Amino acid sequence: MEAMEESLAEEVINTLAQVQREIERTFRDLWTKIASERPIQLGTWEPPADVIDRDDEVVIYVDVPGFSKDDIRVRVTEDSVEVRAERREEREVEGRYVIRQRVRESLYKKIELPVKVRPEQARARLENGVLEIRIPKSEVAREVQVVVE
């Protein structure tokens, strides 16, 4: 009888964990879809990114279409990268606007890195609307031995 109760409890726990993962995936997919389809209405857009863990470096690609290198700010710590960009569309036109949606755009992306890196050696370049960030891995984990008194 006890084995049956344990089996039932384990099944319930596994089912609840599966439901939780499905709910989290659904909300993540929903927000990704909304942000990609309506970035201006939501304010700041979170762009898609790829993170590649190589032997000696971490390489990140972030889509930043329409932004120039002067619009983009990259902040790197030993365990994360933040990308911010903001652009104002200020242009004189003949006539009057019927629709004006490209007045101001901004994006923000924070990426938690899979390993410790050397932020002071980070390099970034922009090509064809894709920001490439390369950061060498930290050779030594920052750790100290503590003497027990």
Residue frames as qw, qx, qy, qz and C-alpha x, y, z in Angstrom:
[[0.000, 0.884, 0.467, 0.000, 0.00, 0.00, 0.00],
 [0.318, -0.791, 0.091, 0.515, 2.81, 2.40, 0.89],
 [0.410, -0.127, 0.592, 0.682, 4.57, 1.80, -2.45],
 [0.203, 0.628, 0.662, 0.356, 1.31, 2.60, -4.30],
 [0.145, -0.933, -0.255, 0.209, 0.94, 5.88, -2.39],
 [0.389, -0.584, 0.334, 0.629, 4.54, 6.84, -3.17],
 [0.369, 0.181, 0.692, 0.594, 4.00, 6.00, -6.84],
 [0.076, 0.811, 0.557, 0.160, 0.81, 8.07, -6.95],
 [0.266, -0.877, -0.043, 0.399, 2.51, 11.01, -5.20],
 [0.422, -0.334, 0.503, 0.677, 5.43, 10.84, -7.65],
 [0.293, 0.454, 0.697, 0.471, 3.03, 10.78, -10.61],
 [0.048, -0.918, -0.390, 0.057, 1.15, 13.82, -9.29],
 [0.355, -0.742, 0.183, 0.539, 4.41, 15.72, -8.74],
 [0.413, -0.063, 0.629, 0.656, 5.67, 14.86, -12.23],
 [0.192, 0.670, 0.646, 0.310, 2.35, 15.92, -13.78],
 [0.155, -0.938, -0.212, 0.227, 2.37, 19.25, -11.92],
 [0.410, -0.538, 0.374, 0.634, 5.97, 19.90, -12.96],
 [0.361, 0.236, 0.691, 0.580, 5.05, 19.19, -16.59],
 [0.055, 0.849, 0.513, 0.117, 2.06, 21.56, -16.38],
 [0.294, -0.847, 0.017, 0.442, 4.27, 24.26, -14.85],
 [0.414, -0.261, 0.537, 0.687, 6.84, 23.91, -17.66],
 [0.259, 0.504, 0.695, 0.443, 4.07, 24.09, -20.26],
 [0.079, -0.928, -0.349, 0.104, 2.59, 27.25, -18.69],
 [0.363, -0.695, 0.232, 0.576, 6.04, 28.90, -18.53],
 [0.395, 0.020, 0.654, 0.645, 6.72, 27.99, -22.18],
 [0.165, 0.719, 0.631, 0.241, 3.32, 29.33, -23.25],
 [0.155, -0.940, -0.152, 0.262, 3.86, 32.69, -21.53],
 [0.420, -0.494, 0.422, 0.633, 7.43, 32.96, -22.85],
 [0.351, 0.267, 0.703, 0.558, 6.23, 32.25, -26.41],
 [0.056, 0.853, 0.516, 0.052, 3.35, 34.71, -26.02],
 [0.236, -0.877, 0.031, 0.418, 5.59, 37.56, -24.83],
 [0.429, -0.255, 0.566, 0.656, 8.16, 36.84, -27.53],
 [0.280, 0.504, 0.697, 0.426, 5.44, 36.95, -30.19],
 [0.050, -0.929, -0.355, 0.093, 3.90, 40.16, -28.82],
 [0.348, -0.739, 0.206, 0.539, 7.28, 41.90, -28.52],
 [0.404, -0.094, 0.631, 0.655, 8.33, 40.96, -32.04],
 [0.193, 0.590, 0.681, 0.387, 5.04, 42.02, -33.62],
 [0.115, -0.905, -0.287, -0.290, 4.38, 45.23, -31.70],
 [0.640, -0.096, -0.305, 0.698, 7.64, 46.61, -30.36],
 [0.083, 0.359, -0.014, 0.930, 6.72, 50.28, -30.56],
 [0.547, -0.566, -0.282, -0.548, 3.39, 49.98, -28.77],
 [0.825, -0.441, -0.318, 0.156, 5.04, 48.14, -25.89],
 [0.274, -0.927, 0.242, 0.087, 7.84, 50.69, -25.57],
 [0.093, -0.664, 0.726, 0.153, 11.16, 48.95, -25.38],
 [0.901, 0.263, -0.245, -0.244, 11.63, 45.97, -27.65],
 [0.597, -0.504, 0.620, 0.066, 13.62, 42.89, -26.59],
 [0.568, 0.566, -0.483, -0.352, 15.48, 41.64, -29.65],
 [0.999, -0.040, -0.011, -0.002, 16.34, 37.99, -30.35],
 [0.036, -0.797, 0.602, -0.020, 19.88, 36.84, -29.58],
 [0.950, 0.087, -0.289, 0.076, 22.15, 33.83, -29.95],
 [0.356, -0.784, 0.499, -0.100, 24.84, 32.95, -27.40],
 [0.895, 0.289, -0.333, 0.073, 27.65, 30.61, -28.43],
 [0.614, -0.696, 0.372, 0.021, 30.02, 29.10, -25.86],
 [0.744, 0.551, -0.360, 0.117, 33.36, 28.43, -27.59],
 [0.825, -0.083, -0.365, 0.424, 36.57, 27.01, -26.12],
 [0.482, -0.103, -0.230, 0.839, 38.14, 30.37, -25.30],
 [0.097, 0.018, 0.012, -0.995, 35.34, 32.91, -25.75],
 [0.288, 0.563, 0.721, -0.284, 31.63, 33.61, -25.66],
 [0.047, 0.043, 0.458, 0.887, 30.14, 35.03, -28.86],
 [0.237, 0.564, 0.636, -0.470, 26.77, 36.79, -28.86],
 [0.072, 0.216, 0.543, 0.808, 24.70, 37.87, -31.84],
 [0.138, 0.559, 0.576, -0.581, 21.86, 40.35, -31.27],
 [0.269, 0.559, 0.578, 0.530, 19.48, 41.57, -33.99],
 [0.125, -0.627, -0.246, 0.728, 19.43, 45.39, -33.97],
 [0.401, 0.470, 0.561, 0.552, 17.90, 46.30, -37.35],
 [0.062, 0.868, 0.310, 0.382, 17.82, 49.97, -38.20],
 [0.476, -0.860, 0.041, 0.178, 20.19, 51.08, -35.43],
 [0.516, 0.718, -0.354, 0.303, 23.60, 52.62, -36.10],
 [0.696, -0.031, -0.515, 0.499, 26.66, 51.94, -33.97],
 [0.055, 0.294, -0.276, 0.913, 26.18, 55.38, -32.37],
 [0.625, -0.386, -0.168, -0.657, 22.69, 54.36, -31.19],
 [0.892, -0.179, -0.415, -0.025, 23.94, 51.24, -29.36],
 [0.209, -0.689, 0.569, -0.398, 25.42, 50.87, -25.87],
 [0.858, -0.027, -0.513, 0.013, 26.90, 47.55, -24.67],
 [0.362, -0.681, 0.490, -0.407, 27.68, 46.89, -20.99],
 [0.816, 0.100, -0.568, 0.031, 29.61, 43.76, -20.04],
 [0.517, -0.648, 0.472, -0.301, 30.23, 42.33, -16.56],
 [0.043, -0.400, 0.915, 0.045, 31.96, 39.08, -15.77],
 [0.248, 0.168, 0.949, -0.100, 28.64, 37.22, -15.89],
 [0.371, 0.695, 0.591, -0.173, 26.23, 39.24, -18.06],
 [0.240, 0.058, 0.389, 0.888, 25.85, 41.47, -21.11],
 [0.223, 0.717, 0.500, -0.431, 23.36, 44.31, -21.55],
 [0.274, 0.184, 0.496, 0.803, 22.56, 45.83, -24.92],
 [0.141, 0.736, 0.440, -0.496, 20.62, 49.09, -25.14],
 [0.280, 0.150, 0.464, 0.827, 19.80, 51.10, -28.22],
 [0.157, 0.742, 0.475, -0.446, 17.72, 54.17, -28.83],
 [0.288, 0.143, 0.488, 0.812, 16.96, 56.05, -32.00],
 [0.238, 0.657, 0.358, -0.620, 14.94, 59.14, -32.76],
 [0.422, 0.412, 0.601, 0.540, 13.56, 59.67, -36.21],
 [0.003, 0.771, 0.181, -0.610, 13.71, 63.41, -36.76],
 [0.366, 0.112, 0.604, 0.699, 13.14, 64.37, -40.35],
 [0.286, 0.455, 0.068, -0.840, 11.55, 67.28, -42.14],
 [0.332, 0.300, 0.840, 0.306, 8.91, 66.22, -44.63],
 [0.228, -0.011, -0.260, -0.938, 6.78, 68.07, -47.10],
 [0.578, -0.323, -0.574, -0.482, 3.13, 67.67, -46.28],
 [0.508, -0.468, 0.436, -0.577, 1.67, 66.25, -43.11],
 [0.023, 0.157, -0.983, 0.089, 1.92, 62.85, -41.52],
 [0.717, -0.200, -0.333, -0.578, -1.15, 60.65, -41.86],
 [0.923, -0.358, -0.136, 0.049, 0.52, 57.91, -39.80],
 [0.230, 0.738, -0.524, 0.358, 3.70, 58.47, -37.78],
 [0.920, -0.379, -0.059, -0.076, 4.97, 55.45, -35.90],
 [0.834, 0.158, -0.166, 0.502, 8.75, 55.70, -36.38],
 [0.101, -0.932, 0.096, -0.335, 9.35, 58.62, -34.06],
 [0.202, -0.659, 0.659, -0.300, 11.33, 56.81, -31.38],
 [0.933, -0.021, -0.345, -0.101, 12.44, 53.26, -30.97],
 [0.176, -0.668, 0.668, -0.276, 14.45, 51.57, -28.28],
 [0.893, -0.018, -0.441, -0.091, 15.57, 48.09, -27.38],
 [0.322, -0.642, 0.608, -0.338, 17.02, 46.36, -24.36],
 [0.920, 0.038, -0.383, -0.069, 18.44, 42.88, -23.91],
 [0.337, -0.668, 0.619, -0.240, 20.14, 41.40, -20.85],
 [0.870, 0.190, -0.450, -0.073, 21.91, 38.09, -21.27],
 [0.662, -0.608, 0.429, -0.091, 23.17, 36.01, -18.35],
 [0.444, 0.600, -0.655, -0.118, 26.37, 34.34, -19.50],
 [0.955, -0.128, -0.248, -0.102, 27.03, 30.60, -19.06],
 [0.803, -0.102, -0.213, 0.547, 30.60, 31.22, -17.84],
 [0.290, -0.837, -0.016, 0.464, 32.70, 34.00, -16.32],
 [0.638, 0.611, 0.174, 0.434, 34.30, 36.31, -18.89],
 [0.463, -0.286, -0.045, 0.838, 36.81, 39.17, -19.07],
 [0.224, 0.867, 0.429, -0.122, 34.66, 42.27, -19.64],
 [0.143, -0.812, 0.229, 0.517, 37.66, 44.56, -20.20],
 [0.238, -0.276, 0.750, 0.551, 38.57, 42.55, -23.33],
 [0.498, 0.548, 0.655, -0.147, 35.09, 42.52, -24.90],
 [0.059, -0.203, 0.467, 0.858, 34.77, 43.60, -28.54],
 [0.459, 0.571, 0.614, -0.294, 31.62, 44.50, -30.45],
 [0.038, -0.193, 0.504, 0.841, 30.93, 45.21, -34.10],
 [0.541, 0.501, 0.429, -0.521, 27.81, 45.96, -36.09],
 [0.007, -0.221, 0.731, 0.645, 27.22, 44.52, -39.53],
 [0.329, -0.183, -0.705, -0.602, 23.98, 44.40, -41.53],
 [0.597, -0.454, -0.084, -0.656, 21.76, 44.98, -38.49],
 [0.904, -0.283, -0.315, 0.066, 23.42, 42.27, -36.38],
 [0.190, -0.833, 0.442, -0.271, 25.54, 43.16, -33.36],
 [0.882, 0.064, -0.425, 0.195, 28.36, 40.69, -32.72],
 [0.361, -0.807, 0.370, -0.287, 29.91, 40.70, -29.24],
 [0.834, 0.163, -0.477, 0.224, 33.01, 38.61, -28.50],
 [0.417, -0.776, 0.331, -0.338, 34.22, 38.19, -24.93],
 [0.482, 0.341, -0.783, 0.195, 37.20, 36.06, -23.88],
 [0.788, -0.480, -0.377, -0.085, 36.49, 33.62, -21.08],
 [0.325, -0.800, 0.433, -0.258, 38.08, 34.21, -17.72],
 [0.574, 0.359, -0.730, 0.092, 40.96, 31.78, -17.30],
 [0.260, 0.006, -0.814, 0.520, 40.59, 31.46, -13.57],
 [0.410, -0.687, -0.549, -0.243, 37.46, 31.22, -11.53],
 [0.013, -0.574, 0.341, -0.744, 37.51, 33.96, -8.93],
 [0.812, -0.471, -0.321, -0.125, 37.58, 32.13, -5.68],
 [0.040, 0.658, -0.579, 0.479, 39.46, 32.42, -2.42],
 [0.640, -0.176, -0.721, 0.201, 40.32, 29.96, 0.31],
 [0.389, -0.711, 0.111, -0.575, 38.97, 30.95, 3.68],
 [0.343, 0.197, -0.813, 0.428, 40.81, 29.77, 6.79],
 [0.632, -0.579, -0.434, -0.277, 38.52, 28.38, 9.43],
 [0.026, 0.550, -0.528, 0.646, 39.34, 29.81, 12.84]]
